[in-house]
């Protein structure tokens, strides 16, 4: 019984880690996209002056 609980804990921690990694990567890509938009926006403002 104890072995089953240990395996359940291990699999749940692993699955949660994979889910969190995917969420983290998605948040990172979103932040990079926003930074590029801001960079482009500031470059176009600088060119217009």
Secondary structure, DSSP 8 states (H G I E B T S, - for coil): -HHHHHHHHHHHHHHHHHHHHHHHHHHHHHHHHHHHHHHHHHHHHHHH-
